[in-house]
Amino acid sequence: MKDSTKGLRIAVLGTAVAVLCLAGIASDKAADNAKAYQTELEAMIGQQPPKILEKLAEWQFERADSWMAENPTAKDVSKHDQGKVKFSKQEIRDLLGQPGQYKFATYGKVVGTSSATMGTIDGTGMSFSKDATVDLQVLTVIRIVFTDNKLINVRTWPKIEGMHMTGGNAWRVR
């Protein structure tokens, strides 16, 4: 009996290790792709929006948010910051040095999905949120900034989670 239990534990442990290894390979691919996107877009700094947007469409990224401002201030930028793709204070100082017409955009591409059901049963046997479904999307996100129709800044996040649960939506860094 002990031998079968030991064998079962080894099998479960082996399966867990295999799953983690496969997950590591998948996550490395997303990170490698994000580095390639970042490198290619950084090489395009100074170019016009149509070339950049063509490249994002070629990579199958979809626009999540965009906005424009004439001579924006740090306060203007912080009003539009969302989730984990917001600008750091240093980025704001570096970007807003020159007056001009600014265009900001965020693009995302789904690189993985997962879903689960959840719910609890209290001490009296009553269910709460039983069988509520949680859908999770893992996205690669690119934020671009143009000044006077020239690309000046690019930042890429390899994995950001977008969680959708019956009407809720949020982005979080993974």
Secondary structure, DSSP 8 states (H G I E B T S, - for coil): -HHHHHHHHHHHHHHHHHHHHHHHHHHHHHHHHHHHHHHHHHTTTT--HHHHHHHHHHTT-EEEEEEEEES--HHHHHHH--GGG---HHHHHHHTTS-SEEEEEEEEEEEEEEEEEEEEE-TTS-EEEEEEEEEEEEEEEEEEEEETTEEEEEEEEEEEEEEEETTEEEEEE-
